[in-house]
Amino acid sequence: MKLQDYKKFITAAFVNNTRRGFADWRDCGGLCMDVIEGLEEAKEGLCAENRYANLFDLCNWTYVKWSNTDKDDSNGETQDFCACVYDIWETVYTEGEQSLSHKQMLDILLEHLDGRVYDYMEDEIYDFILKHFKSEDELAKKEQSLLKAMDDLRRQIPEKEILQYSLHVKEEYYVRVLADQKRPIQEIREFLQSGDRYTNKELLAQIETEYGNYDEAIRLYREQIDSRPDSYWSDGPRKALMEI
């Protein structure tokens, strides 16, 4: 099948399961099943023909279309849809490099972080990007992309304070990239210690463990537990201490 034929099938799924562009709670389940069915059929057909670049294009086109469709997805349809897409990304990454290089794949995914999808769907893209693309050049590209994203948010925050949370999330992504680059631990410590968020200590403790600095990791985890001894927030640090 041609790529356009797969797109027609998925477009029909959106048309048939929406009313005036909106999928209510009764239709959203059907929309999710039909769209996933279309993607799974495309995955089978296009992979068999080594058309991974086409599959990636179709997958990302559908991702944007899903994000831009008004819907009541209170039964978790978006999570199910994103899981399907994530699986296709994994397939393209592991099997399709001759058709689509990792460099091209990363560039395309970074382009999709320009606001064309909702923030919670952007997080899925970031999750995939952070877990993959670990060459020196790819890590540098991720670092520069996050630096720009953080700068853009800082410029907007004086007028849109709600973006402060988005900035915190991007900062955590940025630190993960620094750790993957094996940057000096002092640089990472100074960046995370500049803020007083509870999660900063947990992230730093994880990285200290990865760097083999177990005494420092233990100290940080114990600080977390002591600050909230009766809170469920302490369950993670306690488990991490047991693993160390």
Secondary structure by P-SEA (a helix, b strand, c coil): ccaaaaaaaaaaaaaaaccccccccccaaaaaaaaaaaaaaaaaaaaaacaaaaaaaaaaaaaaaaaacccccccaaaaaaaaaaaaaaaaaaacccccccaaaaaaaaaaaccccccaaaaaaaaaaaaaccccaaaaaaaaaaaaaaaaaaaaaccccccaaaaaaaaaaaaaaaaaaacccaaaaaaaaaccccaaaaaaaaaaaaaacaaaaaaaaaaaaaaaccccccaaaaaaaaaac
